[in-house]
Amino acid sequence: MRYQSTRDKAIGISSAEAIAQGLSRDGGLFVPEYFPALSPDALTKLVGMPYVERAAYIMKMYLDDYTVEELRSFAQAAYGMPVYDDPAVAPMRKVDDDTYCLELWHGPTSAFKDMALQMLPHLLTAALSKTGDEKDVCILVATSGDTGKAALEGFKDVPRTKIMVFYPEDGVSDVQKLQMTTQEGENVGVCAVYGNFDDAQTGVKKIFSDEAMRKELAEKGVFLSSANSINWGRLLPQIVYYVSAYCDLVATGAISQGEEIDFCVPTGNFGNILAGYYAKKMGLPIGRLICASNTNDVLTQFIETGVYDRNRPFNTTISPSMDILISSNLERLLYDVSGGDDELIASYMRELSEKGEYKVSDAVFKEIQSVFRCGSCSDDKTMKTIRAVYDTYGYLIDTHTAVAFSVLEELREKDGQRWKTVVVSTASPYKFCDSVLDALGGDTNADGLDLIDRLEEKSGTKAPLPLKSLRGKTVRFKQAVQKENMPDVVTQFLS
Ligand SMILES: *Cc1c(COP(=O)(O)O)cnc(C)c1O
């Protein structure tokens, strides 16, 4: 299978090349030239498989230059115990008769990004040997909190790789910051950037498009790649858990095979929900995909109006991993719903970078509306939802997952009916324990690590081990810079 750029479909490269490169030189994102079909027979087979087998099977459909044995061993290394603390990897929790929760946070950093970032280093290092590339790779990451730590964990001490993470100084939680600044490993770097996530992301994108820097690094035998959700090797492992969730519902008799089910996804960069869209394209019986936003609801407005407008205030919310105004992966959706119109996509993206706004064609808008629903949720509502879900079901959820619960319940009220939906749960409540404890009425006047203990006591649940063991770790990274100085940080890191 060949991969194209969303801004130039004439590009036709292999899956290994797409994963090694990350982002296309024209600024576009790599997409597969078609979506392989998941037949009912194949789905039946998948129902009987454990997660690792499901992952190898689905990924093989897209990665024809990798062997199934390779992919199986990668999946075992990425998702096996003790990396994941649950043998189901992505377990499904029944909340009520119509509502299921897909827990994607049983990996080493307690957020859903592990699902992709435990796999990406395997796919990437294999891609380097497959493409015969002699250079080492330096992974650059801009993070709104969860990606950074997950990428550091995935890439630490992986041969032929280095990883440099930039996070916004004032946009991550205590626990998130500590997770990153205490990161172990010989090939890792972490640096704060004054500003918000978009500042950090823009800085990283600038470095990627800097030809002079690219040349200088190439002479040193290093090339830059990305672990942000623009890399195909990050998106692909996410398709797996939609298929897996569906299989689990069939296996437990919650639905019959072929029955459609909705997914409600807390959304920021549009990577998670896009994987759901791709699963639907493959033929997985998904009805609608519900895009849930916090008050940075640029996506919700887009889905409602067909106008993407980033000229608006940036809000710092209690669901910081969704505090994003430019959702990179939306470009892939636009490419698909426009029937692969690369010129149109290039023009939208030009308008976005020049005016901060674009309006899609009627045809594109109609297509999007036929698949997606949406809604947004304030911090206040998020808090009330955490409390209500805990009081009603004894189920503790984090702030991001609460946004999705709230949006789903509002749509159900508006429609005057309930229907079977999987809420995608993207983080352990302990990762955002200050807000979660506050929602339960606990005293939050303490530092991040004490709050973990208090939340355990208050809720009668257990914190994931990697968070518990943060106490006593040494802070290794203290640097903070203006975004203009990010290139210097990278040069220093690599020298
Ligand atoms: C990254 C993240 C999201 C947003 O996912 P996207 O793929 O960027 O839409 C939601 N919740 C949590 C906890 C995250 O870490």
The ligand as a Tripos MOL2 file, in Angstrom:
@<TRIPOS>MOLECULE
LIG
   15    15     1     0     0
SMALL
NO_CHARGES

@<TRIPOS>ATOM
      1 C1         -4.1950   13.9470   23.9860 C.3       1 LIG1
      2 C2         -5.3650   13.7670   24.8690 C.ar      1 LIG1
      3 C3         -6.6580   14.0410   24.4010 C.ar      1 LIG1
      4 C4         -6.9320   14.5560   23.0200 C.3       1 LIG1
      5 O1         -6.6800   13.6030   22.0300 O.3       1 LIG1
      6 P1         -6.5080   14.0380   20.5060 P.3       1 LIG1
      7 O2         -6.0620   12.8390   19.7960 O.co2     1 LIG1
      8 O3         -5.4700   15.1320   20.5190 O.co2     1 LIG1
      9 O4         -7.8230   14.5490   20.0550 O.co2     1 LIG1
     10 C5         -7.7070   13.8180   25.2870 C.ar      1 LIG1
     11 N1         -7.5020   13.3900   26.5490 N.ar      1 LIG1
     12 C6         -6.2670   13.1440   27.0110 C.ar      1 LIG1
     13 C7         -6.1120   12.7000   28.4310 C.3       1 LIG1
     14 C8         -5.1580   13.3060   26.2020 C.ar      1 LIG1
     15 O5         -3.9390   13.0550   26.6770 O.3       1 LIG1
@<TRIPOS>BOND
     1     1     2 1
     2     2     3 ar
     3     2    14 ar
     4     3     4 1
     5     3    10 ar
     6     4     5 1
     7     5     6 1
     8     6     7 2
     9     6     8 1
    10     6     9 1
    11    10    11 ar
    12    11    12 ar
    13    12    13 1
    14    12    14 ar
    15    14    15 1
@<TRIPOS>SUBSTRUCTURE
     1 LIG1         1 GROUP 0 **** ****
